[in-house]
Amino acid sequence: MTTRSTGQSWTLDIALAQGGFDALHPEAKGTMELLGHDHTDFDKVFALVKSGAMLPKAWATVAAQAEERAAHHEKNGFARTASDLYERAAVMWGRAQYSIFDAADPRKAAFRERTNHCVERLGALRDGRVRRVVLDFEGKQIFALLHLPASAVQNAPAVILGPGMDMIKEDYIHAAERYYTSRGMVALSIEGPGQGESRARDLTVDLGNYERAISRYVDHLASLPEVDPTRIGMFGISMSGYWGSRAAATDRRLAALAAFEAVTGDFHTIFERAQPTFKNNYMYMAGYDDENVFDRDLAAHMPLGDLVEQITCPVLYGIGEFDELTPLHQALASFERVRAPKELRVYEDEFHPLGGVAAEVFRFGAEWLERALDGELAEPGRDVRHYVHRDGRTTDGTAHPAWWQGTKRS
């Protein structure tokens, strides 16, 4: 635990009690729905929460209800209804296990077991189109879910779906089917070092092993007959926008990257000014107990800096004007360093989750990747920028907020 989190835990409890999840992440419910959470489940969970300590119980309670209903429908032969409920249960069991920052806690293992069971059932009910993937990696293992189109494909484009640091591979089941496999693409939702099952099996994240894990996943996709190895891209949100940027700079096989809410700044904001849970979680992911050692040995070396100059594939970045984890001026400065064909969208008055534009972001990111992997959007010198207004208008040619002095407005 960090010094700030220990001393300020009461503020988290007050925020949850007074404002629920929205007090922590404004308008984030829109994003959570795109990650498979039914809004009624979400409301039931946070009706039970008055403090941070209550989160695992609340998520587990509502997850169990959804799983019980899923089993009922499966027993009676309603496969699609059952699989949808297993999906809802899986993401909630996943949130329950995430809320416990102790790999040895038996509750964490129990919640993970329930998550895996729900995924196994929904995969079976969807004719094997959702498949568990376990890969050897640097003496340990990494875990993913492979998502296949309903119709058989060969040499199709594929997209790695990268989770934020507080996400797991199951969070992308809904998005994979809605935005990728429905379009004949293959998707692989992953967990890297420090996340989900990988962390539970003692694989922690360091400065460079996450991008090496992404390369291992590229190896796997490239070996599949369903996948065209020259058309593998990545969609990442939050920390996976950061990890995806590192991977794109070091593995030329990634043919495109769409990154939203990417942490491209100095890491002081996310670790010292944002909610203490972010730093708590990353220290857990990296296996650090000593905050000072973590700051010196890892955090100080994490900013992307000039590394983004090494990216050669087309990239798309999207960020909220008031992202809590990366100040906008730092995101703009990082974008300037990118020499590859690039595009940037800044969303007016949006925070880190991009909850107010989540449906647009997920669909646009998928369509952008589909076009990029088909060979479009790669012309040398491509530099596209937009400022997306809250009222529906879009200012083209600049991503600077319209109210900034000297900014032209269309």
Secondary structure, DSSP 8 states (H G I E B T S, - for coil): --HHHHHHHHHHHHHHHHHHHHHHSTTTHHHHHHTT--HHHHHHHHHS-SSGGGHHHHHHHHHHHHHHHHHHHHHTT-HHHHHHHHHHHHHHHHHHHHT---TT-HHHHHHHHHHHHHHHHHHHHTTT-EEEEEEEETTEEEEEEEE--SS--SSEEEEEEE--TT--GGGGHHHIIIIIGGGT-EEEEEE-TTSHHHHHTT----SSHHHHHHHHHHHHHHTSTTEEEEEEEEEEETHHHHHHHHHHHH-TTEEEEEEES---S-SHIIIIIS-HHHHHHHHHHHT---HHHHHHHTGGG---GGGGGG--S-EEEEEETT-SSS-HHHHHHHHHH--SSEEEEEETT--TT-GGGHHHHHHHHHHHHHHHHTT-S--TT-EEEEEE-TTS-EEES--S-TTSTT----
